[in-house]
């Protein structure tokens, strides 16, 4: 799903700029438009943008969504920031103070507080930051600009650190997004940014398009950011009419498929024997880590719980699907919590983070969590062989059953786990599990 973030320099009220923007959006297949300074006066009714509906905002910040998609929830926590909910992803669109560094630093600190309040939910923070993140990102003539203060950069670094964000366009050689001649010298800045949760960078592409600010098709003086997200948005509800025109004439697009409910429990295997992953745990992990108690989190029908008990461990199981018969345990403080092939059947990163948070809640401080997932190679092959359709960052493995699959690498497991308060376990044994991925994690003691 392609999202565009761009400072429109208050030009959307002009018919020529609006037509150029609409053409550009159509040519690129953009579905969501996040605009800083889209029009003036700021309190006017948002101009009509062909093929899009305004989802909220005004002349400082505004969001438009393609007419074929359900409008997202949009709110304004502060005049300079807009919060947009896109399925599992929260987007914070910003337009920081263009004049005062102290004001920008305060806004960045407030933004860090907002990001922390999302409690690990996947984030995209984008827009016009009106600063140069690194000295090389802001030049006046051929010298480093003094417009951005070191205090601003430190607060920006704190934001990215506490929220686990990556500056996606921070190439070694800056790609400037704003250029203007000031006092006879070129002033160049990489000030239009897209900060993204680190676990999403492998599946998200961000490109800078400078064509929107030059030539006869230009519609602004800033480069646009095109952000291709692993996101499938809900289709718009059909109008409340007796008959659609296409039903009467036989023409027109097919009706959008009904929205499916996810049913990850339908991926659970009926095992007569323990999984190879659980055998690897008892053979290679429980001894070196001095494990006496185990919880199998997302245990399905419980074959692995039986294996842990047969190995002399104090073992319990939990699965949120009631029919499996493993209710939530009342006890906590397990030495080890296992999560076997759970994350890869959950349809978005936020659900995966929540599952890891819940698994971690059962582990004692200093205890461990082992996560095993299907590999990207295995899922890619299964998707090709089975004709699976793309959904979010993975595939519908069965539309009829409502089941989803995604291959998840050890690096992605670790990145998701950090959002859940877990850390890689240094020196832990590597499990001999060919063809699948895993990570051994630990719950901090403080």
Backbone torsions as a table, in degrees:
resi	resn	phi	psi	omega
1	UNK	NA	123.4	-174.0
2	UNK	-94.6	126.2	177.5
3	UNK	-115.5	138.5	176.9
4	UNK	-114.0	132.2	174.2
5	UNK	-119.6	125.9	-175.1
6	UNK	-157.6	140.2	169.9
7	UNK	-84.4	117.0	-174.2
8	UNK	-90.5	2.5	174.4
9	UNK	54.8	33.7	174.3
10	UNK	62.7	28.0	-173.5
11	UNK	-99.5	-2.4	-172.5
12	UNK	-66.3	-19.4	177.6
13	UNK	-71.9	-17.7	179.9
14	UNK	-84.6	129.5	-174.4
15	UNK	-61.5	-37.5	-178.8
16	UNK	-65.7	-47.0	178.9
17	UNK	-64.1	-38.7	-179.5
18	UNK	-65.2	-40.6	178.9
19	UNK	-66.6	-41.4	178.0
20	UNK	-63.2	-40.9	178.0
21	UNK	-62.5	-46.3	-179.2
22	UNK	-60.3	-41.1	178.2
23	UNK	-63.5	-44.3	-179.8
24	UNK	-62.8	-42.6	179.4
25	UNK	-62.9	-42.4	-178.5
26	UNK	-67.1	-42.6	-178.2
27	UNK	-64.6	-32.9	-177.0
28	UNK	-93.1	-11.9	-178.9
29	UNK	74.4	31.9	-179.8
30	UNK	-69.5	138.7	179.9
31	UNK	-109.7	-27.2	179.2
32	UNK	-129.6	133.7	176.5
33	UNK	-118.0	121.8	172.9
34	UNK	-111.5	118.7	-171.7
35	UNK	-121.4	131.3	170.7
36	UNK	-97.4	141.1	-178.1
37	UNK	46.5	57.1	-174.1
38	UNK	-73.1	-34.9	-175.2
39	UNK	-157.5	168.3	174.0
40	UNK	-137.4	154.0	-8.9
41	UNK	-64.2	158.0	-170.7
42	UNK	-64.9	-23.9	-175.8
43	UNK	-98.8	10.5	179.7
44	UNK	-75.3	164.3	173.8
45	UNK	-65.5	131.4	-178.9
46	UNK	-56.1	133.9	178.3
47	UNK	-62.4	152.9	177.6
48	UNK	-73.5	132.9	178.0
49	UNK	-118.7	112.6	-173.0
50	UNK	-53.2	126.8	179.2
51	UNK	86.5	-1.7	-177.3
52	UNK	-130.1	155.7	174.3
53	UNK	-118.9	137.6	178.4
54	UNK	-71.1	124.9	-179.3
55	UNK	-92.6	-11.7	178.6
56	UNK	151.3	159.1	177.1
57	UNK	112.7	-173.6	-178.6
58	UNK	-148.1	-148.9	-173.1
59	UNK	-75.0	-10.9	175.6
60	UNK	-89.4	-49.7	178.5
61	UNK	-143.1	137.7	178.7
62	UNK	-149.9	155.5	179.5
63	UNK	-128.8	137.3	174.4
64	UNK	-122.6	146.1	179.1
65	UNK	-127.0	143.9	178.2
66	UNK	-55.6	140.5	-175.0
67	UNK	-63.0	-19.2	-179.4
68	UNK	-86.4	3.0	-179.0
69	UNK	-116.4	150.4	175.9
70	UNK	-67.1	137.6	-178.6
71	UNK	-66.5	138.1	178.5
72	UNK	-80.2	165.1	173.6
73	UNK	-77.0	128.2	-177.1
74	UNK	-128.4	134.1	177.0
75	UNK	-141.4	168.4	-177.8
76	UNK	-126.6	90.3	178.7
77	UNK	-61.3	-27.9	177.6
78	UNK	-154.1	160.8	-178.1
79	UNK	-58.8	-23.7	-175.1
80	UNK	-100.9	3.4	-179.6
81	UNK	-141.1	141.4	178.7
82	UNK	-125.2	133.1	-179.6
83	UNK	-104.5	124.6	-177.4
84	UNK	-123.4	127.4	178.0
85	UNK	-99.2	114.7	177.5
86	UNK	-114.0	92.7	-177.0
87	UNK	54.0	-114.2	-176.8
88	UNK	-88.2	-6.4	-174.7
89	UNK	-103.9	134.9	171.2
90	UNK	-101.6	129.0	176.7
91	UNK	-110.9	127.7	172.1
92	UNK	-108.3	107.7	177.5
93	UNK	-91.0	130.7	-174.4
94	UNK	-126.9	152.4	166.6
95	UNK	-139.6	96.8	-174.5
96	UNK	-77.6	162.8	-177.6
97	UNK	-52.1	129.6	-176.2
98	UNK	-86.9	-1.3	-170.3
99	UNK	-125.5	-37.3	-170.4
100	UNK	-116.6	120.5	178.9
101	UNK	-63.1	-38.1	179.6
102	UNK	-63.3	-37.3	178.0
103	UNK	-66.7	-41.8	178.3
104	UNK	-63.6	-41.0	178.8
105	UNK	-61.7	-41.2	178.7
106	UNK	-65.8	-39.2	178.2
107	UNK	-65.8	-39.8	178.2
108	UNK	-64.0	-40.0	177.2
109	UNK	-63.9	-40.6	177.6
110	UNK	-66.9	-35.7	177.9
111	UNK	-64.2	-38.0	176.8
112	UNK	-62.5	-38.6	177.1
113	UNK	-64.9	-41.9	178.2
114	UNK	-62.7	-42.9	-179.0
115	UNK	-64.6	-41.7	178.5
116	UNK	-62.6	-35.8	-179.5
117	UNK	-66.1	-17.4	177.3
118	UNK	-75.4	-8.2	171.8
119	UNK	56.2	43.1	174.5
120	UNK	92.3	-2.2	179.3
121	UNK	-63.1	140.8	-180.0
122	UNK	-55.2	138.1	-172.0
123	UNK	-129.8	145.2	164.1
124	UNK	-127.4	121.3	175.9
125	UNK	-114.0	114.0	-173.4
126	UNK	-139.7	163.5	177.5
127	UNK	136.1	-161.6	-179.1
128	UNK	-96.1	107.8	-178.7
129	UNK	-85.9	-12.1	179.3
130	UNK	53.8	39.5	176.1
131	UNK	-156.6	166.2	175.9
132	UNK	-105.0	114.3	-176.5
133	UNK	-59.1	-34.9	176.9
134	UNK	-124.0	156.7	178.0
135	UNK	-53.3	-37.5	-179.0
136	UNK	-68.3	-16.1	-178.2
137	UNK	-83.4	-2.3	177.9
138	UNK	-138.2	115.5	-178.3
139	UNK	-123.8	142.0	171.2
140	UNK	-121.4	108.1	-166.3
141	UNK	69.4	-125.1	175.9
142	UNK	-108.7	6.8	-179.3
143	UNK	-102.5	158.0	176.7
144	UNK	-65.6	130.4	179.2
145	UNK	-70.8	146.0	176.3
146	UNK	-97.4	10.1	-176.3
147	UNK	-63.8	-42.4	-178.9
148	UNK	-92.2	130.0	-179.6
149	UNK	-87.4	158.7	176.9
150	UNK	-65.2	-30.7	177.8
151	UNK	-61.9	-40.3	177.2
152	UNK	-62.2	-43.9	-178.2
153	UNK	-64.3	-38.2	179.4
154	UNK	-65.2	-40.3	179.4
155	UNK	-69.7	-36.3	176.3
156	UNK	-63.1	-42.6	177.8
157	UNK	-63.6	-36.5	177.2
158	UNK	-64.9	-40.9	177.2
159	UNK	-58.6	-49.3	-177.9
160	UNK	-66.1	-32.8	-178.5
161	UNK	-72.0	-50.0	-174.7
162	UNK	-70.3	-29.0	-177.9
163	UNK	-97.6	-2.4	-179.6
164	UNK	65.1	44.4	-175.9
165	UNK	-104.8	151.5	176.9
166	UNK	-117.9	133.4	174.1
167	UNK	-78.6	99.6	-166.1
168	UNK	-72.0	-17.9	-178.4
169	UNK	-110.2	20.1	-178.5
170	UNK	-82.9	65.6	176.7
171	UNK	-70.4	160.2	-179.2
172	UNK	-58.6	-43.9	173.7
173	UNK	-98.3	115.6	-174.4
174	UNK	-59.6	139.6	170.6
175	UNK	-102.4	103.3	-174.4
176	UNK	-70.4	138.6	-178.3
177	UNK	-106.9	-4.9	179.9
178	UNK	-148.0	128.4	179.2
179	UNK	-137.5	134.9	179.7
180	UNK	-152.5	145.9	175.3
181	UNK	-85.5	125.6	-178.2
182	UNK	-133.0	122.3	-177.1
183	UNK	53.0	39.6	175.5
184	UNK	81.4	1.3	-179.7
185	UNK	-123.3	146.5	177.3
186	UNK	-72.1	132.7	174.8
187	UNK	-110.1	118.8	-173.5
188	UNK	-126.6	132.7	-176.5
189	UNK	-138.7	142.2	163.0
190	UNK	-98.3	86.6	-172.8
191	UNK	-114.1	-13.6	178.0
192	UNK	-95.0	114.0	-166.9
193	UNK	-124.0	159.1	172.2
194	UNK	-134.0	103.5	177.8
195	UNK	-96.6	125.6	-169.3
196	UNK	-129.4	142.8	174.3
197	UNK	-51.7	134.4	-171.0
198	UNK	-60.8	-30.2	-178.3
199	UNK	-76.1	-5.2	178.7
200	UNK	-99.9	-8.7	-172.7
201	UNK	-66.0	-30.1	-178.9
202	UNK	-70.9	-21.6	-176.3
203	UNK	-113.8	8.3	-178.1
204	UNK	-125.1	134.9	177.5
205	UNK	-112.1	129.8	178.4
206	UNK	-121.7	125.1	178.0
207	UNK	-126.4	150.5	179.2
208	UNK	-104.1	126.0	-179.0
209	UNK	-114.2	106.3	-179.6
210	UNK	-86.9	-6.6	-177.1
211	UNK	-66.2	-21.3	-176.3
212	UNK	-72.7	-9.4	-178.7
213	UNK	-116.5	15.6	178.1
214	UNK	-146.4	151.9	176.6
215	UNK	84.0	178.7	-175.5
216	UNK	-66.7	-19.0	-179.4
217	UNK	-95.8	8.3	-177.8
218	UNK	-66.4	148.8	176.1
219	UNK	-137.4	9.2	177.6
220	UNK	-163.9	180.0	177.2
221	UNK	-113.5	8.5	175.2
222	UNK	-113.4	150.6	169.2
223	UNK	-69.1	153.5	175.8
224	UNK	-98.8	148.4	172.1
225	UNK	-102.9	125.6	175.5
226	UNK	-104.6	117.1	-172.4
227	UNK	-118.0	108.8	-177.7
228	UNK	-93.6	104.1	-172.4
229	UNK	-99.1	146.9	176.8
230	UNK	-79.4	70.6	-167.8
231	UNK	-139.9	131.9	174.8
232	UNK	-113.5	113.2	-176.6
233	UNK	-88.3	154.3	-179.5
234	UNK	-71.5	138.1	177.8
235	UNK	-69.0	152.9	177.3
236	UNK	-65.3	146.3	175.3
237	UNK	-69.3	141.7	177.5
238	UNK	-66.4	152.3	177.6
239	UNK	-60.6	151.5	-179.2
240	UNK	-81.2	81.6	-179.3
241	UNK	-128.4	159.9	-179.8
242	UNK	-68.3	-44.8	-179.2
243	UNK	-139.2	135.3	170.4
244	UNK	-76.6	149.1	-178.3
245	UNK	-57.9	-38.4	-178.8
246	UNK	-64.4	-28.5	178.7
247	UNK	-70.0	-29.7	-178.4
248	UNK	-83.2	-34.2	-173.7
249	UNK	-104.1	-18.6	-174.8
250	UNK	81.6	1.5	179.6
251	UNK	-100.6	173.2	173.4
252	UNK	93.1	171.7	-176.1
253	UNK	-70.2	155.3	176.3
254	UNK	-68.7	153.4	179.3
255	UNK	-63.8	145.3	178.4
256	UNK	-65.0	140.5	179.6
257	UNK	-65.1	148.9	179.2
258	UNK	-63.0	145.3	179.6
259	UNK	-69.2	132.2	-176.0
260	UNK	-92.7	148.4	169.8
261	UNK	-88.2	137.2	177.7
262	UNK	-75.5	136.8	179.2
263	UNK	-134.3	71.2	-175.2
264	UNK	-62.7	-23.4	-179.3
265	UNK	-63.8	-20.0	-179.2
266	UNK	-75.3	-4.9	175.0
267	UNK	-89.2	-8.4	-176.7
268	UNK	-65.7	134.2	-179.8
269	UNK	-86.9	145.8	173.6
270	UNK	-89.3	95.3	-175.1
271	UNK	-94.1	137.5	170.8
272	UNK	-94.3	-12.4	-179.1
273	UNK	-136.8	159.8	179.4
274	UNK	-64.9	155.9	179.8
275	UNK	-72.2	152.9	174.6
276	UNK	-56.5	-32.2	-179.9
277	UNK	-65.5	-42.4	-179.9
278	UNK	-68.6	-35.1	176.5
279	UNK	-65.6	-37.4	177.2
280	UNK	-65.0	-35.5	178.4
281	UNK	-62.3	-48.3	-177.2
282	UNK	-72.9	-29.5	-177.4
283	UNK	-82.2	-29.3	-169.8
284	UNK	-125.8	-11.2	-169.8
285	UNK	-120.7	-45.4	-171.8
286	UNK	-63.8	-35.8	177.6
287	UNK	-66.5	-58.0	-179.7
288	UNK	-58.1	-29.5	-178.8
289	UNK	-96.0	5.7	178.7
290	UNK	54.4	47.5	-177.6
291	UNK	-85.3	128.9	175.2
292	UNK	-114.1	-28.5	-177.8
293	UNK	-126.2	142.1	-175.5
294	UNK	-136.8	138.2	167.7
295	UNK	-117.3	125.3	173.7
296	UNK	-91.9	105.5	-173.3
297	UNK	-90.3	113.9	-171.5
298	UNK	83.5	50.6	-168.7
299	UNK	-80.1	-6.0	-177.1
300	UNK	62.9	-127.2	-177.1
301	UNK	-87.9	-4.0	168.6
302	UNK	96.5	13.9	-179.8
303	UNK	-61.0	-38.0	-179.2
304	UNK	-72.7	-30.7	176.2
305	UNK	-61.9	-44.0	178.3
306	UNK	-60.6	-38.3	178.6
307	UNK	-65.0	-45.6	179.6
308	UNK	-60.6	-40.5	179.3
309	UNK	-66.1	-39.0	179.0
310	UNK	-66.4	-21.9	178.1
311	UNK	-87.2	7.2	176.5
312	UNK	86.7	12.6	-179.8
313	UNK	-92.8	150.7	173.6
314	UNK	-81.3	97.2	-168.4
315	UNK	-118.5	142.2	174.1
316	UNK	-130.7	164.4	175.8
317	UNK	-129.6	155.8	173.7
318	UNK	-146.3	132.2	172.1
319	UNK	-142.3	129.7	-176.3
320	UNK	-68.2	-12.9	177.4
321	UNK	-81.9	111.1	-171.0
322	UNK	-57.3	-35.7	-174.4
323	UNK	-64.9	-18.9	178.6
324	UNK	-75.7	-18.6	174.1
325	UNK	79.6	27.2	177.5
326	UNK	-123.7	82.4	-177.8
327	UNK	-68.8	166.9	-178.2
328	UNK	-62.5	125.2	-179.6
329	UNK	-66.3	149.0	176.3
330	UNK	-83.1	-22.5	-178.3
331	UNK	-87.7	159.1	177.1
332	UNK	-130.3	-168.6	172.1
333	UNK	74.0	34.0	177.6
334	UNK	-72.5	146.0	174.8
335	UNK	-65.4	-37.0	-176.3
336	UNK	-140.5	136.1	172.2
337	UNK	-119.8	128.1	178.4
338	UNK	-106.9	143.1	176.3
339	UNK	-130.7	97.6	-172.1
340	UNK	-103.8	111.4	175.6
341	UNK	56.9	41.4	176.4
342	UNK	-100.8	-50.9	-175.2
343	UNK	-58.4	-36.6	-174.2
344	UNK	-73.4	-10.7	177.0
345	UNK	-103.5	0.9	177.3
346	UNK	-91.6	133.6	-163.3
347	UNK	-82.2	2.3	177.1
348	UNK	-158.9	160.6	-176.7
349	UNK	-61.4	-33.2	-178.9
350	UNK	-66.5	-42.0	176.5
351	UNK	-64.3	-35.1	178.0
352	UNK	-66.1	-42.1	177.7
353	UNK	-63.4	-43.4	178.9
354	UNK	-62.6	-39.5	177.5
355	UNK	-63.5	-41.1	178.3
356	UNK	-67.1	-39.1	176.1
357	UNK	-59.6	-43.4	-179.4
358	UNK	-66.5	-42.7	177.6
359	UNK	-60.3	-43.4	-179.0
360	UNK	-63.7	-29.6	-177.7
361	UNK	-64.3	-21.7	-179.2
362	UNK	-87.8	-15.8	-177.7
363	UNK	-83.8	145.5	175.0
364	UNK	-73.3	155.4	172.9
365	UNK	-56.8	129.2	-174.9
366	UNK	87.3	-6.7	176.8
367	UNK	-77.8	-176.7	-173.1
368	UNK	-125.3	155.5	173.3
369	UNK	-129.6	126.4	177.7
370	UNK	-109.1	126.5	-179.6
371	UNK	-117.0	128.6	176.8
372	UNK	-123.2	134.3	-178.9
373	UNK	-135.5	161.6	170.6
374	UNK	-71.8	148.6	-174.9
375	UNK	-82.9	154.9	175.4
376	UNK	-57.7	-37.4	-178.8
377	UNK	-63.9	-43.0	-179.6
378	UNK	-64.5	-44.0	-178.3
379	UNK	-68.6	-40.6	179.2
380	UNK	-59.6	-42.9	178.8
381	UNK	-66.6	-44.3	-179.9
382	UNK	-63.2	-38.2	179.2
383	UNK	-64.7	-41.3	179.4
384	UNK	-67.6	-43.3	-178.5
385	UNK	-68.6	-35.4	-175.5
386	UNK	-96.5	-1.3	-179.0
387	UNK	64.6	36.0	-179.2
388	UNK	-67.9	147.3	178.9
389	UNK	-97.5	146.0	-177.8
390	UNK	-68.0	138.9	174.7
391	UNK	-149.3	127.0	-175.1
392	UNK	49.3	-126.3	-177.8
393	UNK	-98.9	15.3	179.4
394	UNK	-145.2	-135.6	-173.6
395	UNK	-142.2	146.6	160.6
396	UNK	-70.5	115.6	174.3
397	UNK	-81.1	-22.9	172.8
398	UNK	-158.1	113.5	174.8
399	UNK	-63.5	-41.0	-176.3
400	UNK	-62.9	-40.1	-179.3
401	UNK	-86.4	-19.1	-176.3
402	UNK	75.9	36.3	-178.0
403	UNK	-108.1	147.4	-173.5
404	UNK	-128.3	150.3	175.2
405	UNK	-143.3	142.4	173.1
406	UNK	-146.4	135.7	172.6
407	UNK	-79.2	135.0	-174.4
408	UNK	-128.3	124.1	-178.3
409	UNK	-78.3	162.1	174.4
410	UNK	-58.0	-37.5	178.7
411	UNK	-63.3	-39.5	178.8
412	UNK	-70.3	-38.3	175.7
413	UNK	-55.9	-47.1	-177.9
414	UNK	-64.3	-41.4	179.4
415	UNK	-64.3	-42.2	176.4
416	UNK	-64.5	-40.5	-177.6
417	UNK	-64.1	-35.0	177.7
418	UNK	-60.9	-37.4	177.7
419	UNK	-67.3	-22.1	179.2
420	UNK	-94.3	6.1	177.6
421	UNK	86.4	13.2	179.0
422	UNK	-103.7	158.8	-180.0
423	UNK	-130.7	154.8	174.3
424	UNK	-60.7	139.6	179.7
425	UNK	-86.6	108.7	-178.1
426	UNK	-69.5	133.6	176.6
427	UNK	78.2	3.6	179.3
428	UNK	-71.5	147.5	178.8
429	UNK	-61.3	147.8	173.2
430	UNK	-89.9	128.4	-177.3
431	UNK	-80.5	134.9	178.1
432	UNK	-78.9	85.1	-176.9
433	UNK	-126.9	80.2	-179.4
434	UNK	-65.0	140.6	175.0
435	UNK	86.3	-8.2	175.7
436	UNK	-128.3	172.8	-178.5
437	UNK	-117.1	151.5	178.1
438	UNK	-155.7	164.4	174.8
439	UNK	-147.7	139.1	173.8
440	UNK	-103.3	121.6	-172.9
441	UNK	-119.8	163.1	177.2
442	UNK	-131.7	150.1	178.2
443	UNK	-95.2	120.2	-177.8
444	UNK	-57.0	150.8	-180.0
445	UNK	-80.7	-15.5	179.3
446	UNK	-146.5	NA	NA
